[in-house]
Amino acid sequence: MKFTKELRYNAVEDWRAHYVNYGAFKKLIYGEEKRRVSELGTAVSGIPSDAENAWQEPLLAADDESFTKLLDNELVRVHEFYVQKRFIDLNMEGFRKALKKHDKVLAGPDHTARLKERYMPIVEDHCCTKRRPILEGAQHELQKLYAKVCCGGSNDLALVDLRRQMGEEVKFDRNTVFKDMVEKDRRTGTLRMDEGSAAASWWHAARQPASIALALAVFLTLLYAPTFAQPERRNCLALLAFASLLWCTEALPLFVTSMLVPFLVVVLRVLMDTSQHPPKRLTPQEAAPRIFHAMMSQVILLLLGGFTIAAALSKHAIAKSLASWVLAKPILRTLDAPHPFAKSLVIGIALASNLGGMTSPISSPQNLFAIERMSMEGGAPSWLSWFAVALPIALLGNLLCWGLLRLVYRDPSFVAVRPVQAITDPMSAKQVYIVAVSVASVVLWCLNSFLSRWTGEMGIIAILPMVAFYGFGILDKDDWNSMLWNVVMLAMGGLALGEAVTSSGLLLAIAQHLETLVEGYGVWQVAAIFCALVLVATTFISHTVGAMVILPIIQSVGASLPDPHPRLLVMAAALMCSGAMGLPVSGFPNMTAVSLEDARGVNYINTVDFLKVGLLGSVFAYVLVVTLGVSVMLYGIGW
């Protein structure tokens, strides 16, 4: 590996400004080489024999002085910031490489201008290499003490543990898509429960089998109960209840439940061929290819395209550079957990993340499901239409939540927080390429309504960033394998369930029943009722699960109204899924926020904080969706 890349990858981010400026050395060396070559203006055929190697003659004193001055300046700057042994070693290697390159490029054949032999002793004297035995002795003493305290006296185990804990922090702090997983890996490697200890209460131990037993009992009851005369509808109702219970209780991982859905759809024979009259119940041989076709829709390609863009931005430090520029100050670990600002910062990010899930068709899984349902009613909405509805709601919702946080967590004291070390490296050609492809993909998605005659659906456009990044070395197969395939499988299960409830006629039956309940209501009242239903449901269950179960019903009811507005109702319900944020279990951002701890293991926020702020934030989102959102869709877009 070139030392420039080695220095960039192995440098500790917060110390980056204090490392040796190896690039300046190279620039000065190659600049001098270029000047010398340009001075050889003599034609090749007319070069005298005594000038054949003139460009390799030793540097003049003035030239040597400029390089030595740069060496002196860098040595003083580095010497003032010795923190760890690895920092010293890496900078010494930088000086050695720079001097070696200088002698290789500019020194003459008689070796009289070799700076390395003259200058490296000065570097070694500044870098305390003469005291290396003292430093190594201190390291050995630390290892012995750690072995006695933490490793039962085993020096070998102590060495392994210390290296593992410090390796990623100092040497391998690299800007890759896997970087965020290092801390989790270290936690799982260091915090182990003693064998034989009680892992949880009896309820936690019995929760999974009890939830599975409940789901199976409901499934078998509905399977044989006379709920519908048609067996396919009865079987589909049992399947819907079974999958919903497993998703809500998370007795099995969400993506595992999604795996069960296509299996049960085929085995229970819930799919119908509606092209015949009367409709024919499909055999397993006929149902299997149809359910696979339904699972691989444009939603899956949109997911993969979004994940690909996110991976490229993360792996090549573009997302981090933007974050270090925008988030110039807040460092949570400088604040104690009980501090009001710490609480407001954590819960504020969670609420903003939920509201941010509204903003684009690919910003959350529930939006993708909404796109799929809306595509059945005259085509998917354009990105510009989605932005026109969602962005005002998200922006106003953020402002209202900010005001609420200022009101709830009032603190007159001034809080000084440590600034983040900004990333000042210039953008490389590869990073420019990533940004260009990402922006172009979003622009094409926004213009899909005009491009549909060539692209068909938005999912086709999602192929372009995948080819651009995986095909030209920006991402590799390891990045592909690390994709969030559990989310992809969850989406596939939701699509399979949606196809089942539609094809079996169960969705039509439920919609007809709900239609009688909302008969005579206008679109405003229906939107308010369904958004309230979604708000309550997705406060207690996953936003994605709620969208998978409820959106098909809302779409069917909206299409059957005297004044049909299925797209309006589906999008309002999808936005409301993201707006439900009243409890710690209401969405992944809330679950992440409530689990966040300070250095002492104290949680920054708890359920009470969500009850004080999250519930009111959900009410704000509900009011904005039902008023502003419905107004824009009804009068501005004409849905």
C-alpha positions in Angstrom: 0.0 0.0 0.0 1.2 3.5 -0.8 2.3 5.4 2.3 -0.2 8.2 1.5 -3.1 5.8 1.7 -1.5 4.0 4.7 -1.3 7.3 6.6 -4.9 8.2 5.7 -6.3 4.8 6.7 -4.3 4.4 9.9 -4.4 7.9 11.2 -6.6 8.6 14.2 -9.3 10.9 13.0 -9.1 13.4 15.9 -5.3 13.7 15.5 -5.3 14.1 11.7 -4.1 17.7 11.7 -1.0 16.7 13.8 0.5 14.0 11.5 3.4 14.6 9.2 2.5 16.3 6.0 3.8 13.6 3.7 2.0 15.1 0.7 3.9 18.3 1.0 7.2 16.4 0.9 6.2 14.6 -2.3 5.0 17.9 -3.8 8.3 19.6 -3.2 10.4 16.7 -4.4 8.4 16.2 -7.6 8.3 19.9 -8.2 12.1 20.1 -8.0 12.4 17.1 -10.3 10.0 18.8 -12.8 12.0 22.0 -12.7 15.2 20.2 -13.4 13.8 18.3 -16.3 12.3 21.5 -17.8 15.8 23.1 -17.6 17.1 20.5 -19.9 16.0 22.3 -23.0 18.6 20.7 -25.2 17.4 18.5 -28.0 18.0 14.8 -27.3 20.3 14.4 -30.3 22.5 17.2 -29.2 23.1 16.3 -25.6 26.9 16.4 -24.8 28.3 13.3 -23.2 29.4 15.2 -20.1 25.8 16.4 -19.5 24.1 13.1 -19.9 23.3 12.7 -16.2 23.2 16.5 -15.4 19.7 16.3 -14.0 20.8 13.8 -11.4 23.5 16.0 -10.0 23.2 16.9 -6.3 20.9 19.7 -5.1 22.3 23.2 -4.8 22.5 24.6 -1.3 19.4 26.8 -1.9 17.3 23.8 -3.0 18.5 21.6 -0.2 17.7 24.4 2.3 14.0 24.6 1.2 13.5 20.9 1.7 15.4 20.9 5.0 13.3 23.8 6.2 10.1 21.8 5.5 11.5 18.8 7.4 12.3 21.0 10.4 8.8 22.6 10.4 7.1 19.2 10.2 9.3 17.7 12.8 8.6 20.5 15.3 4.8 20.3 14.7 4.8 16.5 15.1 7.0 16.6 18.1 4.6 18.9 20.0 1.8 16.3 19.7 3.2 12.9 20.9 0.3 11.0 22.5 0.8 7.3 21.7 3.6 5.1 20.5 1.7 4.3 17.3 1.6 8.0 16.5 5.3 8.2 16.9 6.0 5.2 14.7 3.7 6.3 11.9 5.2 9.8 11.8 8.8 8.4 11.9 7.8 6.2 8.9 6.6 9.3 7.1 9.9 11.1 7.6 11.8 8.0 6.5 9.7 7.5 3.4 10.0 11.2 2.5 13.8 11.2 2.8 14.1 8.0 0.9 12.0 9.4 -1.9 14.1 12.6 -1.9 17.3 10.7 -2.2 15.9 8.4 -4.9 14.5 11.2 -7.1 17.0 14.0 -6.6 20.3 12.6 -5.3 23.1 12.2 -7.8 24.9 9.1 -8.7 27.8 9.9 -6.3 25.3 9.9 -3.4 26.7 13.2 -2.1 23.2 14.7 -1.7 21.6 11.9 0.4 19.7 13.6 3.2 18.5 10.5 4.8 21.9 9.7 6.4 22.2 13.2 7.7 18.7 14.0 8.8 17.3 10.7 10.2 19.4 10.9 13.3 17.8 14.3 14.0 14.3 12.7 13.6 15.2 9.8 15.9 16.5 12.2 18.5 13.2 14.1 18.6 11.1 10.9 18.5 12.7 9.5 21.7 13.8 6.3 20.0 16.7 6.2 22.4 14.2 5.8 25.2 12.4 3.0 23.5 13.5 0.4 26.1 11.9 2.6 28.8 8.6 2.8 26.8 8.6 -0.9 26.1 9.3 -1.6 29.8 6.3 0.6 30.8 4.1 -1.3 28.3 5.2 -4.6 29.8 4.5 -3.4 33.3 1.0 -2.3 32.2 0.4 -5.7 30.6 1.4 -7.5 33.9 -1.0 -5.3 35.9 -3.8 -5.8 33.5 -3.2 -9.6 33.6 -3.4 -9.6 37.4 -6.6 -7.5 37.6 -8.6 -8.8 34.6 -7.1 -12.0 33.2 -6.3 -14.2 36.2 -2.5 -13.6 35.9 -2.3 -14.7 32.2 0.1 -12.3 30.4 -0.8 -13.9 27.0 -4.5 -13.4 27.5 -3.9 -9.8 28.7 -1.8 -9.0 25.6 -4.5 -10.4 23.3 -7.3 -8.5 25.1 -5.3 -5.2 25.1 -4.5 -5.5 21.5 -8.1 -6.2 20.6 -9.4 -3.3 22.5 -6.9 -0.8 21.1 -6.4 -2.1 17.6 -9.5 -0.6 16.0 -9.2 2.6 18.0 -5.7 3.6 17.0 -4.5 1.6 14.0 -7.6 0.4 12.1 -9.9 3.4 12.5 -10.8 3.3 8.8 -13.6 5.0 7.0 -15.5 1.9 5.7 -19.1 0.8 5.7 -18.2 -1.6 8.6 -16.7 1.1 10.9 -19.9 1.7 12.9 -19.9 -2.0 13.8 -16.5 -1.9 15.6 -18.0 -0.6 18.9 -20.7 -3.2 18.9 -18.1 -5.9 18.2 -16.0 -4.8 21.0 -19.0 -4.7 23.4 -19.9 -8.2 22.6 -16.3 -9.3 23.0 -15.8 -7.7 26.4 -19.2 -7.9 28.2 -20.0 -11.5 28.8 -22.5 -12.9 31.2 -21.1 -15.5 33.7 -22.2 -19.0 32.9 -25.0 -20.2 35.1 -26.3 -16.7 35.9 -29.9 -15.7 35.4 -30.1 -14.1 32.0 -33.6 -12.7 32.5 -36.8 -13.0 34.5 -39.1 -16.0 34.0 -41.3 -13.9 31.8 -38.5 -13.0 29.4 -37.5 -16.6 29.3 -41.1 -17.8 28.5 -42.0 -14.9 26.3 -41.0 -16.4 23.0 -42.6 -19.8 23.4 -45.8 -18.2 24.8 -46.0 -15.8 21.9 -45.5 -18.6 19.4 -48.1 -20.7 21.1 -50.6 -17.8 21.1 -50.0 -17.2 17.4 -50.5 -20.9 16.6 -53.7 -21.1 18.7 -55.2 -18.1 16.9 -54.1 -19.5 13.5 -55.7 -22.9 14.1 -58.9 -21.4 15.5 -59.4 -19.1 12.5 -58.4 -21.8 10.1 -61.4 -24.0 11.2 -63.8 -21.3 12.4 -66.7 -20.5 10.0 -65.7 -16.9 9.4 -66.1 -17.1 5.6 -67.8 -19.5 3.3 -64.9 -19.4 0.9 -62.0 -21.5 2.1 -59.4 -19.3 0.5 -60.6 -16.2 2.4 -60.8 -18.2 5.7 -57.3 -19.5 5.2 -56.0 -16.1 4.3 -57.6 -14.6 7.4 -55.8 -17.2 9.5 -52.5 -16.5 7.7 -53.0 -12.7 8.2 -53.6 -13.1 11.9 -50.7 -15.5 12.4 -48.2 -13.3 10.6 -49.4 -10.2 12.3 -49.1 -11.7 15.7 -45.6 -13.0 15.1 -44.6 -9.6 13.7 -46.1 -7.6 16.6 -44.7 -9.8 19.3 -41.4 -10.4 17.5 -41.5 -14.0 18.8 -39.5 -14.8 15.7 -37.2 -12.3 14.0 -39.2 -10.1 11.6 -37.5 -11.4 8.5 -38.0 -15.0 9.6 -41.7 -14.5 9.8 -41.6 -13.0 6.3 -40.0 -16.2 5.1 -43.0 -18.2 6.4 -45.5 -16.0 4.5 -44.9 -17.3 0.9 -44.7 -20.9 2.2 -48.1 -20.6 3.9 -49.6 -18.8 0.9 -48.8 -21.7 -1.3 -49.6 -24.5 1.1 -53.0 -23.0 2.2 -53.9 -22.3 -1.4 -55.2 -18.7 -0.9 -54.4 -17.4 -4.4 -57.1 -17.2 -6.9 -57.2 -16.8 -10.7 -59.6 -14.0 -11.2 -59.3 -14.0 -15.0 -61.8 -16.9 -15.1 -65.5 -16.7 -14.1 -66.1 -17.9 -11.6 -62.6 -17.4 -10.1 -60.5 -20.5 -9.8 -58.5 -21.5 -6.8 -54.8 -22.0 -7.8 -53.0 -25.2 -7.1 -49.6 -25.1 -5.3 -47.9 -25.7 -8.7 -49.7 -22.6 -10.1 -49.4 -20.5 -7.0 -45.6 -20.8 -6.4 -44.4 -18.9 -9.5 -47.1 -16.2 -9.0 -46.1 -15.5 -5.4 -42.4 -15.3 -6.4 -43.4 -12.9 -9.1 -45.2 -10.7 -6.6 -42.2 -10.8 -4.1 -39.8 -9.4 -6.7 -41.3 -6.0 -7.4 -39.8 -2.6 -8.0 -39.9 -2.1 -4.2 -37.0 -4.6 -3.8 -34.9 -2.8 -6.5 -35.6 0.5 -4.8 -34.4 -0.9 -1.5 -31.2 -2.3 -3.1 -30.6 1.0 -4.9 -31.0 3.0 -1.7 -28.8 0.7 0.3 -26.1 0.8 -2.4 -26.0 4.6 -2.4 -25.9 4.7 1.4 -23.0 2.1 1.4 -21.0 4.1 -1.1 -21.5 7.4 0.8 -20.5 5.7 4.1 -17.6 3.6 2.9 -15.8 6.5 1.2 -16.3 8.9 4.1 -18.6 11.3 2.2 -21.4 10.9 4.8 -19.0 11.4 7.6 -17.4 14.5 6.0 -20.9 16.0 5.6 -21.8 15.2 9.2 -18.5 16.7 10.5 -19.3 19.9 8.5 -23.0 20.1 9.6 -22.7 18.8 13.1 -19.9 21.1 14.2 -20.4 20.8 17.9 -22.7 18.3 19.6 -20.7 15.5 21.3 -23.0 13.6 23.5 -20.4 11.9 25.6 -19.2 15.2 27.0 -22.6 15.5 28.9 -23.9 13.6 31.8 -27.1 11.5 31.2 -29.3 13.5 33.6 -28.5 16.8 31.9 -31.5 18.3 30.1 -29.5 19.1 27.0 -28.4 15.5 26.7 -32.0 14.3 27.0 -33.3 16.8 24.5 -30.5 16.0 22.1 -31.1 12.2 22.1 -34.9 12.3 22.0 -34.7 15.2 19.4 -32.6 13.1 17.0 -35.1 10.2 17.5 -38.1 12.4 16.7 -36.3 14.0 13.7 -35.4 10.5 12.4 -39.0 9.5 12.5 -40.1 12.6 10.7 -37.3 12.2 8.2 -38.7 8.8 7.3 -41.6 10.7 5.6 -39.5 12.8 3.2 -38.7 10.5 0.2 -40.1 7.3 -1.3 -37.0 5.4 -0.2 -36.4 7.0 3.3 -38.4 4.2 5.1 -39.9 0.8 4.2 -43.4 2.0 4.8 -43.0 4.5 2.0 -42.0 1.8 -0.4 -45.1 -0.2 0.5 -47.1 2.9 -0.1 -45.5 3.4 -3.5 -46.4 -0.2 -4.4 -50.1 0.2 -3.4 -50.4 3.6 -5.1 -48.9 2.1 -8.3 -52.0 0.0 -8.5 -54.2 3.1 -8.8 -52.9 4.8 -11.9 -49.1 4.7 -11.5 -46.6 5.5 -8.8 -46.3 9.1 -7.6 -43.3 11.1 -8.8 -40.6 12.0 -6.4 -41.5 15.7 -6.8 -45.1 15.0 -5.8 -43.9 13.1 -2.8 -41.6 15.9 -1.8 -44.4 18.5 -2.2 -46.5 16.6 0.3 -43.9 15.2 2.8 -41.2 17.9 3.1 -43.5 20.7 4.5 -44.9 18.2 7.0 -41.5 17.0 8.1 -40.0 20.6 8.3 -42.9 22.0 10.3 -43.0 18.8 12.5 -39.3 19.3 13.3 -39.9 22.9 14.2 -42.8 22.0 16.5 -40.8 19.2 18.1 -37.9 21.6 18.6 -40.1 24.1 20.4 -41.6 21.3 22.5 -38.1 20.2 23.5 -37.1 23.7 24.5 -40.2 24.0 26.6 -40.0 20.6 28.3 -36.2 20.6 28.9 -35.6 24.2 29.9 -32.2 24.8 31.3 -30.9 28.3 31.9 -27.2 27.2 32.2 -24.8 27.5 29.4 -23.5 24.1 28.0 -20.1 24.0 26.4 -19.5 21.0 24.2 -16.3 19.8 22.6 -16.2 20.5 18.9 -15.9 17.6 16.4 -12.7 17.3 14.4 -13.8 18.3 11.0 -12.6 16.3 8.0 -10.7 18.8 5.8 -9.3 16.3 3.2 -10.1 17.5 -0.4 -12.5 15.3 -2.3 -10.9 12.7 -4.4 -12.0 11.8 -8.0 -13.6 8.7 -6.6 -15.7 10.7 -4.1 -16.7 13.1 -6.8 -17.8 10.2 -8.9 -19.9 8.8 -6.0 -21.6 12.1 -5.4 -22.3 12.6 -9.1 -23.9 9.1 -9.5 -26.0 9.5 -6.3 -27.3 12.9 -7.3 -28.0 11.7 -10.8 -30.0 8.8 -9.5 -32.1 11.0 -7.3 -32.7 13.4 -10.2 -33.8 10.5 -12.4 -36.2 9.2 -9.7 -37.6 12.7 -9.5 -38.1 12.8 -13.2 -39.5 9.3 -13.5 -43.0 10.5 -14.4 -41.4 12.0 -17.6 -39.1 9.0 -18.2 -41.6 6.2 -17.6 -42.1 5.7 -21.3 -38.4 4.5 -21.4 -37.9 3.2 -17.8 -41.3 1.8 -17.0 -41.0 2.0 -13.2 -38.7 3.7 -10.7 -37.1 0.3 -9.7 -35.4 0.1 -13.1 -33.6 3.4 -12.4 -32.3 1.8 -9.2 -30.2 -0.6 -11.3 -28.0 2.3 -12.5 -26.3 3.2 -9.2 -25.7 -0.5 -8.4 -23.9 -1.0 -11.8 -22.0 2.3 -11.4 -20.7 1.4 -7.9 -20.3 -2.4 -8.0 -19.1 -2.5 -11.6 -16.3 0.1 -11.2 -14.7 -0.9 -7.9 -16.5 1.7 -5.6 -18.1 -1.2 -3.7 -17.2 -4.9 -3.8 -18.8 -8.3 -3.1 -18.2 -7.9 0.7 -20.3 -4.7 0.6 -23.0 -6.6 -1.4 -22.9 -9.5 1.2 -23.3 -7.0 4.0 -26.4 -5.4 2.6 -29.5 -5.3 4.9 -30.9 -8.5 3.5 -33.2 -8.9 6.6 -35.0 -5.7 5.5 -35.2 -7.0 1.9 -36.7 -10.3 3.2 -39.1 -8.3 5.4 -40.3 -6.3 2.3 -40.7 -9.5 0.3 -42.8 -11.1 3.0 -45.0 -8.0 3.1 -45.4 -8.0 -0.7 -46.4 -11.7 -0.6 -49.0 -11.1 2.1 -50.4 -8.2 0.2 -50.8 -10.4 -2.9 -52.5 -13.1 -0.8 -55.1 -10.8 0.8 -55.9 -9.2 -2.5 -56.1 -12.4 -4.6 -58.1 -14.3 -2.1 -60.8 -11.7 -1.9 -60.2 -11.1 1.9 -59.2 -7.6 1.3 -62.4 -6.9 -0.7 -64.5 -8.4 2.1 -62.8 -6.3 4.8 -63.0 -3.1 2.6 -66.7 -3.7 2.0 -67.3 -4.0 5.8 -65.3 -0.8 6.5 -67.0 1.0 3.7 -70.4 0.6 5.4 -68.9 2.0 8.6 -67.6 5.2 6.9 -70.6 5.5 4.5 -71.6 9.1 4.1 -68.3 10.5 5.3 -66.2 12.9 3.2 -62.5 12.4 2.3 -61.4 14.6 5.3 -63.3 12.5 7.8 -62.2 9.2 6.3 -58.5 10.4 6.3 -58.8 11.6 9.9 -60.3 8.2 11.0 -57.7 6.1 9.2 -54.8 8.2 10.2 -55.9 8.0 13.8 -56.2 4.2 13.4 -52.7 4.0 12.0 -51.3 6.3 14.7 -52.7 4.1 17.5 -51.6 0.8 15.8 -48.1 1.9 14.9 -47.4 3.4 18.3 -47.4 -0.1 19.7 -46.1 -2.1 16.7 -43.4 -1.7 14.1 -44.1 1.1 11.5 -43.2 -1.3 8.7 -45.4 -4.1 10.0 -48.3 -1.6 10.4 -47.9 -0.5 6.9 -47.8 -4.0 5.5 -51.0 -4.9 7.3 -53.1 -1.7 7.1 -52.2 0.0 3.8 -53.8 -2.7 1.5 -57.1 -2.3 3.5 -56.9 1.5 3.3 -56.2 1.4 -0.5 -59.2 -0.9 -1.1 -61.6 1.3 1.1 -60.3 4.5 -0.7 -61.0 3.0 -4.1 -64.5 1.9 -3.1 -65.7 5.3 -1.8 -68.3 7.2 -3.8 -65.6 9.8 -4.4 -62.5 7.6 -4.7 -59.2 8.9 -3.3 -57.1 5.7 -2.7 -53.7 7.4 -3.4 -54.5 10.2 -1.0 -55.5 7.9 1.8 -52.6 5.5 1.3 -50.0 8.2 1.3 -51.6 9.9 4.4 -51.5 6.6 6.2 -47.9 5.9 5.2 -46.8 9.4 6.5 -48.7 8.7 9.7 -46.8 5.5 10.2 -43.6 7.5 10.4 -45.3 10.1 12.6 -46.2 7.5 15.4 -43.4 8.1 17.9 -45.0 8.1 21.3 -43.3 5.1 23.0 -39.8 3.5 23.0 -41.2 0.7 20.8 -42.6 3.0 18.2 -40.0 2.5 15.5 -36.3 1.8 15.3 -35.1 5.4 16.1 -37.0 5.3 19.4 -35.6 1.9 20.3 -32.1 3.1 19.5 -32.5 6.3 21.5 -33.9 4.6 24.6 -31.0 2.1 24.6 -28.3 4.7 24.4 -26.1 4.9 27.6 -23.4 7.2 28.9 -19.9 6.0 30.0 -21.3 4.9 33.4 -24.1 2.8 31.8 -26.9 5.2 32.7 -29.6 5.7 30.0 -30.0 9.2 28.7 -33.8 8.9 28.3 -36.5 6.5 29.4 -40.2 5.9 28.7 -41.3 8.9 30.7 -39.4 11.2 28.3 -41.2 9.7 25.3 -44.5 10.1 27.1 -43.8 13.8 27.7 -42.4 14.6 24.3 -43.1 11.7 21.9 -46.9 11.6 22.4 -47.2 15.3 21.7 -44.9 15.0 18.8 -47.2 12.3 17.4 -50.2 14.5 17.8 -48.4 17.3 16.0 -47.6 14.9 13.1 -51.2 13.7 13.0 -52.6 17.3 12.8 -50.1 18.2 10.0 -50.8 15.1 8.0 -54.6 15.5 8.2 -54.6 19.2 7.5 -51.6 20.3 5.5 -50.9 16.9 3.9 -54.5 16.2 2.8 -54.8 19.8 1.5 -51.7 19.5 -0.7 -52.8 16.1 -2.1 -56.4 17.1 -2.6 -56.1 20.6 -4.0 -52.4 20.9 -5.1 -51.8 17.5 -6.8 -55.4 16.4 -7.4 -55.3 13.0 -5.8 
